[in-house]
Amino acid sequence: MEHVTVYREAGRYAGWPANYGIWHWGDEIVVGFTRGYYQESAHFHARDRDRPFDPLQARSLDGGATWTVQPFPGTTPGGRGLSADEHMNPDLWVANALDGPDAPVDCPGGIQFTHPDFALMCARTGLRAGARSWFYISYDRCRSWQGPYWLPDFGQTGIAARTDYLVDGPERCTLFLTAAKPDGQEGRVFCARTTDGGRTFSFVSWVTPEPKGYTIMPASVRLPSGRILTAVRCSEGSSTTTSPHCWIDLYASDDDGVSWHRLSTPVPDAGRGGNPPTLTLLQGEAAGTHLCLTYGFRTPPFAMQAVLSEDGGRSWGPAITLRSGAGNHDIGYPRTVQRPDGTLVTVYYWNDRPDQERYIAATLWRI
C-alpha cells in the first residue's frame, strides 16, 4: 500500500471528501473537499468555527500518485462555503445567502447525463429540519461547474444532499439523498429521479425504514443485473449513552428503486460515532459481483478500513486495514475509485496527531 498526501497545510483543517464526491476518467481523478482553520481547543472536529470554510477540489492525472489543488471552479451562493454550515458559526452560513447573489435557480433541464466528461455534485446547508440542497453539473471533467440548481424538498422537513447518483440514460438520473425525519433530526435515506434532463425530480421511494436513530450518507452502485445496492451509515437512537452503536447496512432494489430490502450488514461495528461508507463495483475478472466498501474506523487504533464481497454484497469478508495509527478519531469520510490497472484509490481526511492540522490523503492499494 502507498499513502500519498493530496492536500496539507499547517494551521488548516481539510476534511470530509464524502460530503462532496469523487469522479474519474481512467487515471484522471478529481475529488472535492472543504478547508477551514485548525483550532485545537475545538476538540473532536478541531476547527475554528469563527472563520470560514471554502470548497476545494484536487485533481490527479496519474492515478492518484500526485495531485494539484484549486478552489472550487464554480459559483457558490454569496461566495460562501458549501456543505459545511454545521462547522461554522451562523453568521458564516451559506444558508444566509440563498436569497442573495448567485443563489440557486431552477434547473432548465437539458442535462446530458451520458456525456463522456460529465460529473454532478450536490451541496447543502445543514443536516436537520430546514436544510436545503442544490446541485452542479460539469461537462469538462470538473474544470468548470454549471449551477447552482435547486433540488426540491420532496415534502420533507429538510434535505441534506451529498453526492451519490447513478446515470440511467441521456436524460435520466437517480439521486440518493438524506431527508430530515419528521421530528427534524437526522435522517433517513431515499432515492429521487429525473427523467427530463434535470428539469424536474420526483420522489421514488424510501431506501431504509424509519430509523430510531439515523440512516444517512448513502453510497450506491448498479450491478450488471440491474440490481441497485445502497450502503448507508447507521446509528441507533439512545438517550442513555453518548456513544451509540454505529454500523453500516447494505440495501438492495430489484425493481429500479421502487422497493428495497436490507441485504446485509457489511460493517456490524463502525466504531465511535460511525463513518460513511463508499461502495465500489470492482472491474476486471471480478466484474459484476465483486464489491469493495471502505470507511473510517474511529476507535483505536483509528484506521481506514475496507471489506470485500464476492457475491454481490450478500456476504462480506473480514476488515482489511488500509492505514492505522491516526492521532485521534477525527478521520475518514472516504471515497474510492478503481484505476484501469486495478489499483484502488481511497481518498479521505486524516491527522497524524490530535494537535496538528487535518489533511486530505489517499491510499493506493490492490486486492
SEPA-882624 format. One record per residue (C-alpha): chain; x, y, z; residue number from 1. Coordinates in steps of 0.05 Angstrom, whole numbers, always signed. Each point is the difference from the previous one (the first is absolute). Example, Ala and Ser with C-alpha at 12.3 -4.5 7.8 and 13.67 -1.06 7.14 Angstrom:
<torpas>
A_+246_-90_+156_1
A_+27_+69_-13_2
</torpas>
This chain:
<torpas>
A_+0_+0_+0_1
A_+23_+70_-16_2
A_-23_+62_+39_3
A_+4_+67_-34_4
A_-19_+71_+22_5
A_-54_+33_-41_6
A_-3_+66_+38_7
A_+34_+22_+65_8
A_+14_+68_+29_9
A_+22_+19_+70_10
A_-54_+35_+39_11
A_-57_-23_-45_12
A_-55_-51_+7_13
A_-16_-40_-63_14
A_-54_-52_+2_15
A_-60_-42_-20_16
A_+10_-21_-74_17
A_-63_-43_+7_18
A_-42_+63_+5_19
A_+22_+23_-69_20
A_+18_-57_-45_21
A_+51_-34_-44_22
A_+0_-9_-76_23
A_+49_-35_-46_24
A_+15_-12_-73_25
A_+53_-53_-5_26
A_+60_+26_+39_27
A_-29_+71_+5_28
A_-32_+7_+69_29
A_-34_+61_+32_30
A_-22_+4_+72_31
A_-36_+55_+38_32
A_+11_+21_+72_33
A_-4_+61_+45_34
A_+53_+41_+37_35
A_-5_+41_+63_36
A_+47_+18_+57_37
A_+28_-45_+54_38
A_-16_+15_+72_39
A_+23_-49_+53_40
A_-49_+23_+53_41
A_-59_-22_-43_42
A_+18_-72_+19_43
A_-29_-55_-46_44
A_-11_+41_-64_45
A_+57_+46_+17_46
A_-21_+58_-44_47
A_-9_+74_+12_48
A_-75_+13_-5_49
A_+11_+75_-5_50
A_+37_-5_-67_51
A_-28_-23_-66_52
A_+5_-66_-36_53
A_+11_+2_-75_54
A_-9_-55_-51_55
A_+60_-28_-38_56
A_+12_-56_-49_57
A_+62_-41_-15_58
A_+18_-32_-67_59
A_+47_-56_-16_60
A_+21_-18_-71_61
A_+42_-60_+20_62
A_-49_-44_+37_63
A_+7_+33_+68_64
A_+76_+2_+6_65
A_+3_+76_-3_66
A_-53_+54_+8_67
A_-12_+73_-14_68
A_-50_+40_+41_69
A_-43_+60_-21_70
A_-60_+38_+26_71
A_-67_-29_-20_72
A_-8_+27_-72_73
A_-74_+17_+6_74
A_-47_+50_+30_75
A_-20_-5_+73_76
A_-58_+39_+31_77
A_+28_+65_+27_78
A_+70_-26_-13_79
A_-6_-43_+62_80
A_+20_-71_+16_81
A_-38_-63_-20_82
A_-27_-55_+44_83
A_+35_+24_+63_84
A_-50_+44_+37_85
A_+1_-46_+60_86
A_+74_+15_+9_87
A_-7_+76_+1_88
A_-35_+51_+43_89
A_-66_+24_-29_90
A_+25_+66_-29_91
A_+44_-40_-48_92
A_-54_-48_-24_93
A_-15_-8_-74_94
A_-72_-8_+23_95
A_-1_+76_+11_96
A_+18_+13_-73_97
A_-54_-40_-36_98
A_-41_+61_-17_99
A_+59_+43_-22_100
A_+51_+2_-56_101
A_+14_-66_-35_102
A_-55_-37_+36_103
A_-24_-66_-29_104
A_-51_+3_-57_105
A_-47_-51_-29_106
A_+35_-46_-50_107
A_-24_+12_-71_108
A_+11_-73_-19_109
A_+39_-24_-59_110
A_+54_-34_+41_111
A_+39_-51_-40_112
A_+13_-52_+54_113
A_+36_-48_-47_114
A_+50_+52_-25_115
A_+69_-34_+5_116
A_+29_+55_+44_117
A_-62_+10_+43_118
A_+1_+10_+76_119
A_-53_+20_+51_120
A_+11_+28_+70_121
A_-51_+12_+54_122
A_+4_+54_+54_123
A_-41_+18_+61_124
A_-8_+46_+59_125
A_-10_-40_+63_126
A_-20_-70_+23_127
A_-67_+6_+34_128
A_-67_+34_-9_129
A_+5_+61_-45_130
A_+60_-27_-39_131
A_-2_+18_-74_132
A_+39_-32_-56_133
A_+22_+14_-72_134
A_+46_-29_-53_135
A_+52_+16_-53_136
A_+18_-33_-66_137
A_+64_-2_-41_138
A_+14_-22_-72_139
A_+75_+10_+4_140
A_+24_-47_+54_141
A_-12_+50_+57_142
A_+41_+55_-31_143
A_-62_+44_+4_144
A_-69_-10_+32_145
A_-68_+25_-22_146
A_-51_+18_+53_147
A_-19_+3_+56_148
A_-68_-32_-15_149
A_-53_-13_+53_150
A_-19_-69_+23_151
A_-73_-5_+25_152
A_-17_-12_+72_153
A_-42_-61_-20_154
A_-50_+17_+55_155
A_+52_-12_+55_156
A_+21_+43_+59_157
A_+69_+7_-30_158
A_+46_-29_-54_159
A_+74_-12_+15_160
A_+30_-19_-68_161
A_+68_-31_-8_162
A_+24_-23_-68_163
A_-26_-70_-16_164
A_-33_-13_-68_165
A_-8_-51_-55_166
A_-4_+21_-73_167
A_-57_-41_-31_168
A_-4_+31_-70_169
A_+9_+64_-40_170
A_-54_+37_+39_171
A_-9_-47_+59_172
A_+38_+1_+66_173
A_-14_-28_+69_174
A_+23_+38_+62_175
A_+7_-29_+69_176
A_-14_+53_+54_177
A_-11_+7_+75_178
A_-63_+31_+27_179
A_-8_+28_+70_180
A_-51_-41_+40_181
A_-69_+26_+19_182
A_+28_+21_+68_183
A_+53_+42_-37_184
A_+60_-43_+18_185
A_+46_-39_-46_186
A_-19_-38_-43_187
A_-26_-53_-48_188
A_+24_-20_-69_189
A_-44_+3_-62_190
A_+8_+0_-75_191
A_-25_+51_-49_192
A_+2_+2_-76_193
A_-2_+46_-59_194
A_-22_-25_-68_195
A_+0_+68_-36_196
A_+73_+21_+3_197
A_-3_+31_+70_198
A_-60_+46_-12_199
A_-40_-37_+53_200
A_+14_-52_+53_201
A_-49_-48_+32_202
A_+1_-40_+64_203
A_+7_-74_-16_204
A_+4_-37_+67_205
A_+29_-5_+69_206
A_+63_-43_-1_207
A_-1_-15_+74_208
A_-55_-8_+52_209
A_-13_+57_+49_210
A_+60_-4_+46_211
A_+2_+8_+76_212
A_+64_+38_-9_213
A_+21_+16_-71_214
A_+17_-31_-67_215
A_+40_+51_-40_216
A_+54_+11_-53_217
A_-16_-52_-54_218
A_+50_-30_-49_219
A_-29_-36_-60_220
A_+17_-44_-59_221
A_-40_-36_-53_222
A_+20_-72_-16_223
A_+0_-27_-71_224
A_-63_-38_+18_225
A_-36_+66_+12_226
A_-3_-8_+75_227
A_+15_+64_+38_228
A_+41_-4_+64_229
A_+3_+57_+50_230
A_+45_+0_+62_231
A_-22_+46_+57_232
A_+31_+26_+64_233
A_-44_-21_+59_234
A_-4_+20_+74_235
A_-49_-23_+53_236
A_-41_+50_+39_237
A_+18_+4_+73_238
A_-14_+49_+57_239
A_+44_-38_+49_240
A_+68_-1_-34_241
A_+46_+51_-33_242
A_+30_-54_-44_243
A_-57_-37_-36_244
A_+11_-62_-42_245
A_+19_+16_-72_246
A_+4_-46_-60_247
A_-8_-3_-76_248
A_-58_-35_-34_249
A_-9_-19_-73_250
A_-68_+5_-34_251
A_-20_-29_-68_252
A_-54_+16_-51_253
A_-19_-47_-57_254
A_-54_+45_-30_255
A_+40_+62_-18_256
A_-7_+33_+68_257
A_-74_-10_+11_258
A_+9_-45_+60_259
A_+59_-19_+44_260
A_+22_-54_+49_261
A_+59_-5_+47_262
A_+49_-48_-33_263
A_+57_-3_+52_264
A_+39_+38_+53_265
A_+70_+7_-30_266
A_+27_+36_+63_267
A_-35_-22_+65_268
A_+42_+48_+41_269
A_+22_+65_-33_270
A_+36_+27_+62_271
A_-11_+62_+41_272
A_-50_+46_-34_273
A_+1_-41_-65_274
A_+23_+21_-68_275
A_-31_+2_-70_276
A_+13_-57_-48_277
A_+23_+5_-71_278
A_-20_-58_-46_279
A_+40_-20_-61_280
A_-19_-53_-52_281
A_+65_-34_-19_282
A_+21_-10_-72_283
A_+41_-52_-38_284
A_-8_-74_+16_285
A_-41_+19_+61_286
A_-50_+42_-40_287
A_-73_-7_+15_288
A_-3_-27_+71_289
A_+64_+22_+36_290
A_-6_+61_+44_291
A_+45_+42_+44_292
A_-27_+43_+57_293
A_+48_+48_+35_294
A_-12_+42_+63_295
A_+36_+33_+58_296
A_+3_-36_+67_297
A_-1_+51_+56_298
A_+19_-46_+57_299
A_+74_-14_+18_300
A_+44_-13_-37_301
A_-38_+51_-45_302
A_+3_-31_-69_303
A_-24_+2_-72_304
A_-31_-68_-14_305
A_-31_-40_-57_306
A_-44_-61_-6_307
A_-10_-42_-63_308
A_-58_-40_-28_309
A_+4_-52_-55_310
A_-75_-13_-5_311
A_-32_+66_-15_312
A_-2_+24_+72_313
A_-35_-59_+32_314
A_+61_-17_+42_315
A_+63_+37_+19_316
A_+71_-19_+20_317
A_+39_+25_+60_318
A_+22_+72_+6_319
A_+64_+18_-37_320
A_+41_+56_+31_321
A_+23_+50_-52_322
A_+32_+48_+49_323
A_+2_+5_+76_324
A_+28_+41_+57_325
A_-32_+67_-11_326
A_+7_+52_+55_327
A_-73_-7_+20_328
A_-68_-18_-28_329
A_-8_+63_-43_330
A_+11_-39_-65_331
A_-34_-34_-58_332
A_-58_+21_-45_333
A_+32_-37_-59_334
A_-15_-7_-74_335
A_+31_-57_-41_336
A_+9_-11_-75_337
A_+36_-54_-39_338
A_+53_+15_-53_339
A_+2_-37_-66_340
A_+59_-41_+26_341
A_-42_-25_+59_342
A_+32_+44_+53_343
A_-51_+29_+50_344
A_+8_+74_+20_345
A_-33_+17_+66_346
A_-1_+74_+19_347
A_-17_+23_+71_348
A_+19_+50_+53_349
A_+52_-16_+53_350
A_+42_+26_+57_351
A_+67_-23_+27_352
A_-9_+31_+69_353
A_-61_+31_+33_354
A_+36_+66_+8_355
A_+16_+7_-75_356
A_-36_+19_-63_357
A_-50_-46_-34_358
A_+19_-17_-71_359
A_-24_-38_-62_360
A_+37_-64_-16_361
A_-7_-58_-47_362
A_+18_-74_+5_363
A_+17_-38_-63_364
A_-10_-74_+9_365
A_-16_-66_-35_366
A_-42_-59_+20_367
</torpas>
